[in-house]
């Protein structure tokens, strides 16, 4: 609690100007209705939605709102500028409550009290580790972070949410790519569930502010002019109706180095995030002969169709004899 008469260090979100109020002079000029042949953006100018969004350069832990967002690791013990500030202001009770949660998976969101913060709640989430070869998986996980935070806020009837930048630098996610996902996910959520949330604050650092300033007009245009002007700069993948990344087709990734060391193989499995425990339990793995060599030749495309057919015949032969 602040000393008597001292100004509070916390910031009431209702005192912050909305994104819709931050128009440039040229955007304030009267808009003319778009013509019938005008190509509209998939993110239409919406004054009501713009009034719910705030871009604020500051510490998310200082926001006086219903809930703020903390980005952490799977054990909820990460030390980054956002989490350290939250822990310092919330007090020791927060660590005790986090121990009861027993961690949080990537993309999930979990709720705790705000304790000594001005915010009533803290929503904890875990952003993905970024590797270019697993970009699609990282995009889906980051989308889940924002979507699950918003869904939790909706379920708990929260009126305001303060977002930190979930993709922490130590996890390697490119800031601009992550910002596209953050903004479009929030935009799509407000289009459908805007009546339940009054304010969404993006609390950013000085280094992050420029990227958000550049990309916000793409997803939250403040006039018809800005909508039209921003349209060419939208990425090719703008997600589905909820902002979720769209995967046109799923392909099986074959290692370029079949004989890679075990460390590399473990890294592949961790990156894919799939259960590989079933390998070795199917019929193909029980074939006679040098199994590893046969599998490697098949993956590399070096076995002919005739050889594959011969293997199938051998399999049928062994099966009939066993019966």
Buried (B, 14 or more C-beta within 10 A) or exposed (E): EEEEEEEEEBBEBEEBEBBBEBBEEEBEEEBEEBEEEEEEBEBEBBEEBBBBBBBBEBBBBBBBBBBBBBBBBEEBEBEBBBBEBBBEBBEEEBEEBBEEEEBBEBBBBBBBBBBEBBBBBBBBBBBBBBBEEBBBBBBBBBBBBBBBBBBBBBEBEBEBBBBBBBBBEEBEBBBEBBBBBBBBBBBBBBBEEBEBBBBBBBBBBEEBBEBBBEBBBBBBBBBBBBBBBBBEEBEEBBBEEEBBBEEEEEEEEEEEEEEEEEEEBEEBEEBEEEEEEEEEEEEEEEBEEEEEEBBBBBEEEEBEEEEEEEBEEEBEEEEEEEE
